[in-house]
């Protein structure tokens, strides 16, 4: 097992900045704003040959209420999971009562921890850490996470205490080959985090009755029935005119990146509000990204039969462009229909990663073209000769022929629908690429032989005499 290191402390002491340093990434959102991090965020780091897992947490102030209380509970859960805790304090702000409260909790839990004084750039390290000796957690270590000063020495010291785990290469390969990444996307406050917790069977991410609770994309690996998955809880995406904070703009960027990183996207729609324009924009982005899609209409419980029928009619009318996707009517809060999502997710993933032979695709292309020929262009029939697979997730079918640039959109849609039907593709779009072969005689001048030139001259004379006789006949008439 890899060692687990949790980063805890008051809000805005630099935990997310240190997380990005330890994982050598930019996965955690960083801004000069207290309470930006709300969920536990996991990341993998490596120092030399030693691997470790880092947990970024929300701030603990000690007087939490509302959503801050739920955030603090997530931080305490991270402390329980960790092998060692890095307790961050602010060297510029000095000692705070909340720091003493966190130190008392760590002592009660008897957790192995290091007291880390951050933001010491430009300060005398001895002066910056002097007042933190009173916390009774040993010799404080000074770092500047924003500039990377002292970070390598800190993690080296931490791993020396925990030991070096043996890398399990087979486990890594298996995760890369078999892991299904599922992104949960939708507008704010449609129940994405509630659905994530229901699918995991635990309160893994913060759920609160407030739009915009989730600000970052949270990757959560787990296993179900022997199949490894990674759930990605994302921030809600609102219309551009409603976005005011810069932090929300970065949250949306993280969401769009998570869509492209996923294998299957579960789009959550609030059934009580119906299908909105923003839902359509989001689904359009998912389809344009080529990701497999499952649509979940949440908050289905408590609706009258008349309301349900109205929503179903609206779904049939407005979501025709996503007809390849499976639709589920669920209640994430009560768990109704949530278990059925996995069948559609696995089905969509299998279709997105399916492999077909060139012989199979070419034979299907010949049959489809025989049923309905392509149109003529410039009095020449468009010919589609053979097809092969060009990629997966989404499946890409490459079709070779002549004049394919002139193939109308209606015929392309015909090919797509027929291939989806006969290949039994479900839950994922299919993309077609059309390639026109080069003309081997293009740019070459046709040089006639002596016999061909003589024949051409005879034909020219024949045409000349024919025109003369027709002209003479016309004069007599």
HUCOR-V516231 format. One record per residue. RES is the residue in one small letter. PSI is psi in whole degrees, -180 to 180 (none if undefined). D_FIRST is the distance of its C-alpha to the first C-alpha in Angstrom with 1 decimal. Layout:
RES_PSI_D_FIRST ; RES_PSI_D_FIRST
//
This chain:
x_139_0.0 ; x_145_3.8 ; x_145_6.5 ; x_126_8.9 ; x_122_12.5 ; x_138_15.4 ; x_117_18.9 ; x_162_21.7 ; x_-178_25.4 ; x_167_28.9 ; x_143_29.9 ; x_36_30.7 ; x_-2_29.1 ; x_23_27.2 ; x_-45_23.7 ; x_-35_23.8 ; x_-43_25.3 ; x_-37_22.6 ; x_-46_20.0 ; x_-35_21.9 ; x_-44_22.0 ; x_-30_18.3 ; x_-3_17.6 ; x_50_20.8 ; x_-178_22.1 ; x_35_24.7 ; x_-36_22.8 ; x_134_23.7 ; x_136_27.4 ; x_128_29.0 ; x_159_32.6 ; x_66_34.7 ; x_117_34.6 ; x_143_33.1 ; x_20_30.9 ; x_-44_30.0 ; x_131_26.4 ; x_-34_26.2 ; x_163_23.0 ; x_129_19.3 ; x_127_18.4 ; x_145_14.9 ; x_156_14.6 ; x_137_12.6 ; x_166_13.8 ; x_131_14.1 ; x_107_16.1 ; x_-121_17.3 ; x_7_14.6 ; x_125_11.8 ; x_154_9.9 ; x_166_9.1 ; x_135_9.9 ; x_140_13.3 ; x_119_15.2 ; x_140_19.0 ; x_166_21.2 ; x_164_24.9 ; x_151_27.1 ; x_119_28.1 ; x_-18_31.7 ; x_-20_32.4 ; x_40_35.4 ; x_148_33.8 ; x_152_35.8 ; x_-132_35.5 ; x_-31_32.7 ; x_-32_31.7 ; x_-41_30.9 ; x_-38_28.6 ; x_-43_26.8 ; x_-36_26.4 ; x_-37_24.8 ; x_-38_22.1 ; x_-40_21.5 ; x_-35_21.3 ; x_-37_18.7 ; x_-37_16.5 ; x_-41_17.1 ; x_-36_16.0 ; x_-24_12.6 ; x_151_12.0 ; x_-32_10.8 ; x_146_13.8 ; x_131_16.9 ; x_109_19.2 ; x_107_22.6 ; x_136_24.9 ; x_161_28.7 ; x_113_31.7 ; x_-23_33.5 ; x_-37_36.6 ; x_-23_36.9 ; x_-173_36.4 ; x_139_35.3 ; x_148_35.4 ; x_-32_35.6 ; x_-33_32.5 ; x_-42_30.6 ; x_-38_31.8 ; x_-43_30.8 ; x_-41_27.1 ; x_-41_27.1 ; x_-39_28.5 ; x_-42_25.8 ; x_-37_23.0 ; x_-41_24.9 ; x_-38_25.4 ; x_-11_21.7 ; x_42_21.1 ; x_142_18.2 ; x_122_17.3 ; x_159_19.1 ; x_135_21.1 ; x_118_24.5 ; x_121_25.0 ; x_112_28.6 ; x_170_28.8 ; x_43_31.9 ; x_9_33.4 ; x_129_34.9 ; x_1_38.6 ; x_159_38.3 ; x_117_38.6 ; x_-40_35.0 ; x_-38_36.4 ; x_-41_38.6 ; x_-34_35.9 ; x_-5_33.6 ; x_-45_36.3 ; x_-11_36.6 ; x_-5_32.8 ; x_-27_33.0 ; x_-14_34.5 ; x_-17_31.2 ; x_31_30.2 ; x_26_26.7 ; x_-165_27.3 ; x_116_28.4 ; x_141_28.0 ; x_138_26.6 ; x_135_28.7 ; x_168_27.7 ; x_91_29.4 ; x_-35_26.7 ; x_-30_29.5 ; x_-4_30.4 ; x_7_27.1 ; x_125_28.5 ; x_-2_26.2 ; x_-45_23.0 ; x_-42_21.6 ; x_-37_22.5 ; x_-49_20.8 ; x_-32_17.4 ; x_-44_17.9 ; x_-40_18.8 ; x_-45_15.8 ; x_-29_13.2 ; x_-38_15.5 ; x_-35_15.1 ; x_-23_11.3 ; x_169_11.1 ; x_116_10.1 ; x_150_6.8 ; x_126_8.3 ; x_137_8.8 ; x_92_9.0 ; x_-36_12.5 ; x_-39_13.5 ; x_-38_11.1 ; x_-44_12.4 ; x_-39_15.9 ; x_-39_15.8 ; x_-40_14.9 ; x_-33_17.7 ; x_-40_20.1 ; x_-13_19.8 ; x_129_18.5 ; x_118_21.6 ; x_124_22.0 ; x_118_24.4 ; x_129_26.3 ; x_113_28.2 ; x_163_31.3 ; x_-178_34.7 ; x_166_37.1 ; x_143_36.3 ; x_32_36.3 ; x_-4_36.3 ; x_25_33.2 ; x_-49_30.3 ; x_-36_27.8 ; x_-41_29.2 ; x_-40_28.6 ; x_-47_25.0 ; x_-37_24.4 ; x_-40_26.4 ; x_-31_24.5 ; x_-24_21.1 ; x_21_22.7 ; x_163_21.8 ; x_79_23.2 ; x_-35_20.7 ; x_160_23.3 ; x_129_26.5 ; x_126_29.5 ; x_147_32.9 ; x_67_36.5 ; x_127_37.0 ; x_138_37.1 ; x_21_34.6 ; x_-48_31.9 ; x_128_29.2 ; x_-21_29.6 ; x_164_26.5 ; x_120_24.7 ; x_119_21.5 ; x_124_18.9 ; x_103_16.9 ; x_143_14.7 ; x_179_14.9 ; x_141_16.0 ; x_123_19.5 ; x_39_21.1 ; x_-2_18.5 ; x_122_19.2 ; x_137_16.7 ; x_162_18.5 ; x_114_18.4 ; x_137_21.0 ; x_107_22.7 ; x_127_24.8 ; x_163_27.6 ; x_148_30.5 ; x_144_33.9 ; x_117_36.4 ; x_172_40.0 ; x_150_43.1 ; x_-36_43.7 ; x_-17_46.7 ; x_-3_44.7 ; x_124_42.1 ; x_-42_43.0 ; x_144_40.0 ; x_-33_38.4 ; x_-39_34.9 ; x_-34_35.7 ; x_-44_36.6 ; x_-34_33.2 ; x_-40_31.6 ; x_-39_33.7 ; x_-43_32.7 ; x_-39_29.0 ; x_-45_30.0 ; x_-35_31.9 ; x_-38_29.1 ; x_-36_26.7 ; x_-45_29.4 ; x_-24_29.5 ; x_-15_25.7 ; x_159_25.7 ; x_-41_26.6 ; x_136_28.3 ; x_127_29.9 ; x_107_30.8 ; x_119_33.9 ; x_127_34.6 ; x_137_38.3 ; x_109_40.0 ; x_-28_42.4 ; x_-24_44.7 ; x_-14_45.4 ; x_-175_45.6 ; x_115_44.8 ; x_171_45.5 ; x_-37_46.1 ; x_-35_42.8 ; x_-42_41.1 ; x_-41_43.1 ; x_-42_42.2 ; x_-45_38.5 ; x_-37_38.8 ; x_-39_40.9 ; x_-40_38.2 ; x_-45_35.6 ; x_-41_38.1 ; x_-31_39.1 ; x_-13_35.4 ; x_19_35.4 ; x_147_32.6 ; x_147_32.6 ; x_135_33.8 ; x_131_33.8 ; x_125_36.1 ; x_118_35.5 ; x_109_38.5 ; x_169_37.1 ; x_38_39.1 ; x_-21_41.1 ; x_146_41.6 ; x_-4_44.8 ; x_145_46.7 ; x_163_50.1 ; x_-36_51.0 ; x_-41_53.2 ; x_-40_50.5 ; x_-44_48.1 ; x_-37_50.8 ; x_-42_51.5 ; x_-42_47.9 ; x_-40_47.7 ; x_-42_50.9 ; x_-39_49.6 ; x_-45_46.4 ; x_-34_48.5 ; x_-43_50.7 ; x_-18_48.4 ; x_30_45.4 ; x_-31_47.2 ; x_-15_45.6 ; x_33_42.2 ; x_-19_43.6 ; x_-18_41.0 ; x_155_38.3 ; x_139_37.6 ; x_136_38.8 ; x_137_37.4 ; x_112_39.0 ; x_170_36.4 ; x_103_35.9 ; x_-31_32.4 ; x_-41_33.5 ; x_-8_34.4 ; x_4_32.2 ; x_121_35.3 ; x_-1_34.6 ; x_-39_31.1 ; x_-28_29.7 ; x_-17_32.2 ; x_-35_30.6 ; x_-36_27.9 ; x_-43_30.6 ; x_-36_32.2 ; x_-48_29.0 ; x_-40_28.0 ; x_-45_31.7 ; x_-39_31.9 ; x_-44_28.8 ; x_-40_30.2 ; x_-39_33.5 ; x_-31_32.2 ; x_10_30.3 ; x_152_33.1 ; x_135_34.7 ; x_144_38.5 ; x_158_40.6 ; x_-38_43.5 ; x_-42_46.0 ; x_-44_44.9 ; x_-38_45.1 ; x_-42_48.4 ; x_-41_50.0 ; x_-41_48.9 ; x_-43_50.4 ; x_-42_53.7 ; x_-42_54.0 ; x_-41_53.3 ; x_-36_55.8 ; x_-35_58.4 ; x_-35_58.3 ; x_107_58.8 ; x_149_59.9 ; x_159_58.9 ; x_169_61.9 ; x_144_64.3 ; x_124_64.2 ; x_42_67.4 ; x_21_68.9 ; x_134_66.0 ; x_134_63.4 ; x_128_59.7 ; x_128_58.1 ; x_114_54.4 ; x_-51_53.8 ; x_166_50.2 ; x_151_46.6 ; x_164_43.1 ; x_135_39.6 ; x_-1_38.5 ; x_176_35.0 ; x_161_32.7 ; x_65_31.4 ; x_161_34.3 ; x_133_36.2 ; x_124_38.8 ; x_121_42.0 ; x_122_44.1 ; x_128_47.8 ; x_141_50.3 ; x_-160_54.0 ; x_149_57.0 ; x_30_57.9 ; x_-22_54.5 ; x_-25_54.9 ; x_4_57.8 ; x_124_55.9 ; x_157_56.4 ; x_-34_53.5 ; x_-37_54.9 ; x_-34_54.5 ; x_-42_50.9 ; x_-36_50.1 ; x_-46_51.9 ; x_-44_49.7 ; x_-46_46.5 ; x_-40_47.6 ; x_-40_48.6 ; x_-41_45.5 ; x_-40_43.3 ; x_-49_45.5 ; x_-27_45.7 ; x_-5_42.1 ; x_47_41.0 ; x_130_38.8 ; x_132_37.6 ; x_2_35.8 ; x_143_35.9 ; x_159_38.8 ; x_136_40.0 ; x_140_41.2 ; x_137_44.1 ; x_128_45.0 ; x_129_48.6 ; x_131_49.7 ; x_128_53.3 ; x_149_54.2 ; x_142_56.4 ; x_118_60.1 ; x_-17_61.0 ; x_2_64.6 ; x_132_63.8 ; x_-1_65.7 ; x_133_67.7 ; x_136_71.5 ; x_111_73.3 ; x_120_76.0 ; x_148_78.8 ; x_170_80.7 ; x_-39_84.5 ; x_-41_84.9 ; x_-36_82.5 ; x_-40_84.5 ; x_-41_87.8 ; x_-41_86.5 ; x_-38_85.3 ; x_-40_88.8 ; x_-42_90.5 ; x_-38_88.4 ; x_-43_89.1 ; x_-39_92.9 ; x_-44_92.7 ; x_-39_91.2 ; x_-45_93.8 ; x_-37_96.7 ; x_-42_95.3 ; x_-36_95.1 ; x_-44_98.7 ; x_-39_100.1 ; x_-38_98.4 ; x_-42_99.8 ; x_-40_103.3 ; x_-38_103.2 ; x_-35_102.3 ; x_-40_105.4 ; x_-36_107.8 ; x_none_106.5
//
